[in-house]
Amino acid sequence: MSTYDKRLDALEKDTAIMKQDIIYKLDDTNSAVGMIKGIVGNQGRDIKVLINQVKTVDLHLDGIDLRLDGVDSRLDGVDSRLETLDKRLVSLEQNVNIHFGALDQRLDGLDKKFDQVLQVLSTLVAKPDQEA
């Protein structure tokens, strides 16, 4: 066998080995691509599920917002009613204070009159003792 034939034989063996290596690497790459496609497909489904769940949460939150708006309007009504009641109580307190002031004045006047009556009675009681 000549040197040329030996070199050609070595080249053919190297080519066959390289071909097998390339086929092996392509097979590994195909397996990896297949796994990645499966993972991406699963993640795509998971993302769709998450999007649907987020939409559901958004709908629930919109309902809660509507309910809270209703509660806010009711509380505004209660606030206005309490403010009205507070004003009425302040007015009532002022009127009661005025009436108590008037009653205090009348009672002071009656105290003075009772003091005068007691003085008159004490002078009347003292007079009969003096005559005896």
Secondary structure, DSSP 8 states (H G I E B T S, - for coil): --HHHHHHHHHHHHHHHHHHHHHHHHHHHHHHHHHHHHHHHHHHHHHHHHHHHHHHHHHHHHHHHHHHHHHHHHHHHHHHHHHHHHHHHHHHHHHHHHHHHHHHHHHHHHHHHHHHHHHHHHHHHHHHHHH-
